[in-house]
Amino acid sequence: MTTTDPSSSSPAQSDETRPHPALTDHYDDLEKKQSFLRDAFDDAAPYYEGIAKWGWFGSGHSYRKDALQRAGMKPGMKVIDVASGTGPTARAVIDIVGSADLVTCIEPSAGMLAESEKLISSVHHQAMADDMPVDDNDFDFLTMGFALRHVEDLGSAFAEFHRVLKPGGSVVILDITMPKNRLGRWLMKIYFKHILPTLTRVFTRNEAASYLMSYYWDTMDQMVPRETVLQALRKAGFSEVDEVEVLGVFTEYKGTK
């Protein structure tokens, strides 16, 4: 594993390109967001794989693999997985491209990286999405699975995504977004704000893991509109920018360098 300093300075951010406002119930201001996130993910890391499996009713791997194949990922492609966590998206990528050697994982949390390294033999770098220790124009595909809300700034992250992709390379960002109808939003709030954190506490007996699930709800509720994400991708230089909505709650953002 190669480690860079995740707390190092990044390009200036604008309130217009942050994924959500400061969540003051969790940290005092946006300058403290990344240190808060590293601590939260480090503490919850040993339990994360289990939560991801039963929290999504065992469907996560098949959905990721299907989404990536629909986006054009093929065997033999070289892929970088950003904010890779314990590796669920990277494992779906490996199933498609055919080798862990073709996949590079980027993750700021040392705890999450340690769990991922137990499961896959890909290269792992501890680094932020807007400052990745990899060469320019090096990857055919860039993936991010359900972590867009955790980046520091959409503009600087997407500019870095553009830098590392080869000309013609693709970016696919999988995310959870709020349903457009009132009933859907209510059901999502009930599950993510109340049911999932409670079940996490019961099954893991770990307050840190339960707390992280509660934090997830706040990031979903406060996430910027989808069009803001699409505009940031276009501004970073991506073409053929589009989104696909699945089941009213999953959004797949796509673009081409």
N, C-alpha and C positions, 0 to 999 in steps of 0.2 A: 504494500500500500504506500503510495506517495502522499505526503501530507503537506498542504499549504496552509497558511494562517487564515481561517475562515473569517476572522474578525478584522482582516486588513481592509484598508479603505477601498471603496468602490466608486464608480462614477457618480456624479451628483444626481440626486433623485428629485423628481417633481411630484407634488401631491397628485397631479393628474395621471401619473403612470404608476403609482403604488397600487398593489392589488386590493388593498382595503385600508381604511383609516386606522389609526392607533386604537388598539383594543385595551383600553385603560383598566379593565377588570383583571388583566393578566400582566401588563407591564406599563410603566409610567409614560413612556413616549416611544416613538418609532425607532429612535436610536438604540433602544434596548431590545428590539424585537429579535434580532438574530441570536444574541446571547441567551435570551429566554428560550428560544426554540431549541438551541443545542442542548440546554439543560433538560428541557421537557422530553425531547426525543431520546437522549441518553438514558434517562431514568426509565422510560417506557419500553426501550428497545428489546429486552428479553421476552416481553409479552406480545410484541407487535405482530409476529407471524400468526399466532393463534387468533388474535382479534380480527386480523384481516381475513382469515378463512371463515370463521363462523359469523363474523359481523356482516359478511356479504353472502352468506348462505352457500359458500363453496363455489360461487360462480366467477370469482375474480379472475382466475387464470384463463378460463375459456373466453371471457369477454375481452381481456387484453389481447390475447392472441388473434381473435377474430378482428378486432379493431385495427390492429397493426397490419394484418394481411389485407384488409379492405383498403388501407392507406397506401398499399403498394410495396410493403416490405417483402423481400424475397431471399431465398438461400444465398449465402455467400456475401451478403452485404456487411459492411463495417458500421457498427452502431455505437453511439454514445447515449447512455441513459442517465439523465440529469435528475438530481434529487431522488436517487435510486432506493433509499431506505434500506430495508432488509432484502431487496432484490426481486420483488414480485413481477415488476414489469420486465426487468432484465431476464428473468427466467422464461417469460413468454417470448422475448426476443430470441433467446438461445434456441428455443424450440423451432423457430422459423429459419434463422440464419444458419443453424447447424453446428455451431461451435462457440463455446464460451470465450475462446481466444479472439473472436471477432467483436466482443462487447467490452466497452469501458464504462465503469460505473463512477458517477460523481455524486458525493453526498457530504454535507457539512458535519453531520453527527458521527462522532467516533463510535458511539454505542451501536448505531444502526449499521455502520460499516462492518463492525466486528461480527454482527449477526449474519450479514450478507456473505462475508468471507467464509463462514461455516458451510454455506449452501452452494456457492458457485465459485469457480476458479478464475473468473474474469479479473482484469486489472481494476483496482479500486483506488480512487483518489479522494482524499478528504479536502473538499473545496466547495466554494460557493458557485451558484449558477452563473454569476456575472464575472467570474474570474477563474476559468478552468485551465489547468496546467497541461494543455494539449496543443498540438500544432494547428495552424490555419489549414483550411480546405482539406481536412483529413478524413471525414466521415460521410458515408452515404446517407445515413439516417440519424436523426436525433429524436429521442423519446423523452417524455416526462409524464409520469403517471400519478395523477391526483396530488400534486404538490405545488401547483401554480400559485396558490394562495400564500405560500410560505416564502416566495422570493422577495428580495428587498425592493426591486423596482422592475416593472415589466419592460421598460425601454432598454435598460442596461443589460438585462438578462437576454432579451431577444437579439440585441446586437451581438452578444457573445455567441448565441446559438448560430447566428448567420456566419460569424467568423469561422467556426470550426467545421462547418459543412462544406463539402465539395460543391462546385457549381452543378446545379441540377439536383442537389441533395434535398431531402425532405425533412420537415419537422412535423411531429404529431404530438399534441399535448392532450392528454386525457384528463378530464376534470369533472367534478360534480357541480352542477349549477342549480339555482333555485327554479322550481317549476313555475310556469307562467300563470297557472290557475290557483285560486285561493285554496281549494281542497288539497291540491298537491303540496303547496307550501305548508299547510297545517300538518299533513301526514309526515312530511320530511322533518319538520320541527319536533314532532312527537318522538320520532325514532332517534334522530341524532342528538337532540338536546336532553332527552329523558331516558329512553329505553336503552340505547347503546351504552351510555356511560354507566347506567345501573347494572346492566348485564356484565360489563367489563369488570366492575368492582366485585361482583359476585363470583365470576369465573376465575379472575386473576388474584383476587384479594390484594390488589395493589392500587393504592390511591393515585400514584403517578400516572398509571395507565388510564384509569378512569378520568382523571383530570384532563389528560390529553384529548380524549374523546369529546369532553365538554368543550374544550377549546376549538375543536374542529367545527362544531356547530356555529360558533361566533364568526369564524372565518368564512363559512359558507353564507351566513346571513348578511355579512357586510361586504362580500366580494363585489368588485366593480361589474358593470353590465358587460355582457358578451361582446358588444360592439367596441367597447374600450380595448378589449384584448385583441380583437381583429385589427383595429386601427394601429395598435402598437406593433403588431407583426408587420403590417404594411410599411410603417415608418422605419422599421429596422431593415427593410430592403427585401422582404419576402414577396413573392408573386403568387398568383393562384391561391390567395388566402381565402379560406372558407371554414365553415363549421358544420358539423353533423350532430343533430340532437337524437339521442337514443332513449326511449322510454320516458321522455319528458324530464329527465334528471341528469343524464350523462351528456356531456358535450365533448366533442372531438374537434379540436382546432388544428388546422392543417395549413401548410405553406411550403413553397419551393424556393430554393436559392437560385 
